[in-house]
């Protein structure tokens, strides 16, 4: 362990300050810092033990992944030629089905996109038609009206 580190499991000004701040902010943080100061030197052995345990767990996962790779998605042969040939044909057939499904999905997405575009265009055209009906077009022979609402000769 590096004894020159600023925050180390010892009674240094930095660790004491962090402990006090931890108690002021949220009391479990203060207790965590106190535990680190008192028992932190035992942390190296604890970390080593935890690393060994997790390595053992994940090694089992890796072995399981190797089995999955071998049984369906890898190129390893079982030794039985008839089974291996049948498996290859089935995997090719499934890959072809997957490709067809992906193509159908793409076609459907394109269809839905075009349908939405046509619907949006229809709604926009309806909006423009309603807008042109509700706002009368001004002609050049319209004359400004005065405060009384009558036409004034303004030039």
N, C-alpha and C positions, 0 to 999 in steps of 0.2 A: 504494500500500500504506500502511496506517495505521502510522506509526512509534510511536504511543503505545500500541499493543497490548501486553499483558503477555507474550504468547507470540508473538514475531516472529523471523524468521530472523536472529538476531544473538546475540552472546555476552552475554546478560543473565543476572542471577542466577536468574531463573525457568527459562530454558531450560537452564542448566547443572545446576540442581537436578533438573529432569525427566530430563535425560540420565543423571545419576548414579543416580537412582531406577530408570530404565529398565534400566541395566546390572545393578542389584542384583536386580530382579524377574525379568527375562528378557532376556538379552543382545541379542537382535535389536531390542528396543525402544530400548535405548541407542544402537545403531547408527543406527536410524531417526531418532532425535532429533538425533544428530550430523550426519547427512546433511541434515536440515532446517535446522540452524544454518548449515551451510556452503553448501548449494545452494538454500535456500528462497527466495531472492530471484528465482530463475529460475522459480518455481512459477506465477506469473501467466501467463507465456507458454505454459507447458505446459498449464495449465488451459484457456486459450483454444483451443489446438490440439485438445485432447481434446474440448472442447465442439463445435467445428466438425465433427470427425469423427463424433461420435455424432449430431449433428443431420442429417448427410448420410445416415447409416444409417437413422435413424428416418423421415426424409423418404421413403426408398424403401418402408418399411413402410406409411406412410400412403398412398402411391400404390397399393400392392397392395390395401389395404383399400378404397380407392375403387373399384377394379376389381371386387372381390367385391361391393360394395354395388350397383354398376351391373348386374352380371350375374345376380343372383338375388334380391336382397332389396330392391332399390330400386324407385322408381316411374318411373325414366327409360325412355324409349321408344327403340327401335332405329331407327325410321323405317319398318320393315316391318310394316304393319298386321296381316297374317295371323299373322306370328310373335308379335307382341305380344299378340294376342287368344288365341292358343294358349297362350302362356306364362302369361297371367293365369288362364285356365281350369285349367291344370295346378297352379298355385300354390294356387288355391282348393280344388281336389280334394285336394291334399296337406294343406292346413290342416284340411279336414274329416276326413281319415284320422287326422291327429294328434289332433284333438279326440276322435274315437271311441276311439283307443288310450288317451288320458288317462282317459276315462270308464271303460273296461274296467279300467284299473289301479286306479282309485278303488274300483270294485266289488269287485275281488279283495282289496284291502287291507281293506275292510270285512268281507268274508267271513272272511279270515284272523284278523282281530281277534275276530270272534264265535266262531270255532272255538277260539282260544286261551282266550277267556273261558269257554266251555263245558267245555273240558278242565280249566281251573283249578277250576271249580266242582265237577266230578266228583271231582277229587283232594281237594278240601277236604271234600266230603261223605264220601268214603272215610276220610279222616283222622278226622273226627268220629265215624263209626261205629266205627272201631277203638279210638278213645279211650274211647268210652262202654262198649265191651265189656271193655277191660282194667282200667278203674277201676270196681269195684263201687260202687253207690250206697249210701250210709249211710242206715240207717233210724233212726227216732227211738227204737225199742226196743233199739238196741244199747247195751250197758252197757260202761263202761270196764273194762279188765282190769288186774289188779294185776301186781306184779312176777313172780309165779309163772306168769302166763298164765291164771289162773283168774279167774272173775268174782268181783269183790268187791262188797260192799254199800257203795257210796260214795254218800253223799247230802249 
